[in-house]
């Protein structure tokens, strides 16, 4: 299942999705909210791609974004559990 995780490298469109260009950054933390474009919810380790618009993400570049601003996951951090069970 495709998902966004803490530590994922993502492509983000800034300016509340108005910027023409995108940039790469890393997700530092995230909250899963009950409504789209909400800023406060439950802190989680990962959000499924089809639920990403219900997330609010804190980014390593010092910004935050809504899920709709994340255009793609470039690389997911491999969890310690997965790495130990290869």
C-alpha positions in Angstrom: 0.0 0.0 0.0 1.4 3.4 -0.9 1.7 5.7 2.1 3.5 8.8 3.4 5.6 8.1 6.5 7.6 10.1 8.9 11.0 10.4 7.2 9.5 10.1 3.7 11.0 12.4 1.0 8.1 14.1 -0.8 7.6 16.5 -3.6 5.5 19.5 -2.4 3.9 22.4 -4.1 4.2 25.4 -1.7 2.0 28.6 -1.4 -1.0 26.5 -0.4 -0.8 24.8 -3.8 -0.5 28.1 -5.7 3.3 28.0 -6.4 4.2 27.0 -10.0 7.2 25.0 -8.9 7.6 22.1 -6.5 10.4 21.2 -4.2 11.7 18.1 -2.3 11.6 17.9 1.5 11.3 15.4 4.3 8.2 14.8 6.5 9.2 15.3 10.2 5.7 14.7 11.7 2.1 14.5 10.7 -1.4 14.6 12.0 -4.4 12.8 10.6 -7.4 15.1 10.8 -11.2 14.5 10.5 -11.6 17.1 7.8 -9.5 18.2 4.8 -7.4 21.3 5.3 -7.6 21.0 9.1 -4.4 21.7 11.1 -5.0 19.6 14.2 -5.7 16.0 14.5 -4.2 12.7 15.8 -0.4 12.3 15.6 0.4 9.3 13.4 3.5 7.5 11.9 2.0 7.1 8.4 -1.0 8.0 6.3 -2.3 6.0 3.4 -1.9 7.8 0.0 -5.7 7.7 -0.5 -6.2 9.5 2.8 -3.3 12.0 2.4 -5.6 15.0 2.0 -6.8 14.5 5.6 -3.2 15.0 6.8 -1.3 18.1 8.0 2.4 17.6 7.6 5.4 19.3 9.4 8.3 19.4 6.9 12.1 19.5 7.4 12.4 22.7 5.4 10.7 24.6 8.2 7.3 24.7 6.6 4.1 22.7 6.9 1.6 21.7 4.3 -1.8 20.2 3.7 -2.0 16.8 2.0 -3.2 18.2 -1.2 0.1 20.0 -1.6 2.0 16.7 -1.6 2.3 15.6 -5.3 4.3 12.4 -4.9 6.4 10.3 -2.5 10.0 10.2 -3.8 11.4 7.8 -1.2 10.0 6.2 2.0 12.2 5.5 4.9 12.4 1.8 5.5 11.1 0.9 8.9 13.4 -1.0 11.3 10.8 -3.8 11.4 10.8 -4.2 7.7 14.6 -4.0 7.4 15.1 -6.8 10.0 12.7 -9.1 8.2 14.1 -8.9 4.7 
